[in-house]
Amino acid sequence: MTLSDTQRQILTAATQHEARLATAPRGLPAAARNAVFRSMLKHGLLTEVPAPTEYVGLGWRQDEAGAWIALRLDPLWEQLFPAEQARIVRSLVERVVVGPAGADIRLRVEGLASLVRDLTAIAPDALRAAA
């Protein structure tokens, strides 16, 4: 799977969100947003979770009972060994500058694409099953 620029933006933003929730880029029409989110769900990049109360505004759809559903990066991270987590962070983060106004984090977009290629090589059957 090749990531589109929009998908890269969504994944990059989700990695920076404290609850790993996905948000669409500003100005993206609702129909396009929904199509991108459906594709990312289909390919296993995001999973649906009940929207936490403090992030109900990030819900992308409502379930049958009217509760908001948000999209989150897959919880695979917690299952990785610390050395693998560190390798992934090094491949994704170019630079972090901390100052009085906060932190400026520069990400490597090519690192995200490389990570997806690595995961595809490791578990191609899992991606096909998600399709």
Buried (B, 14 or more C-beta within 10 A) or exposed (E): BEBEEBBBBBBBBBBEBEBBBBBBEEEBEEEEBBEBBEBBBEBBBBBBBEBBEEBEEBBBEEEEEEEBBBBBBEEEEEEEEEEEEEBBEEBBBEEEEEEEEEEEBEBBBEBBBBBBEEBBEEEEEEBEEEE
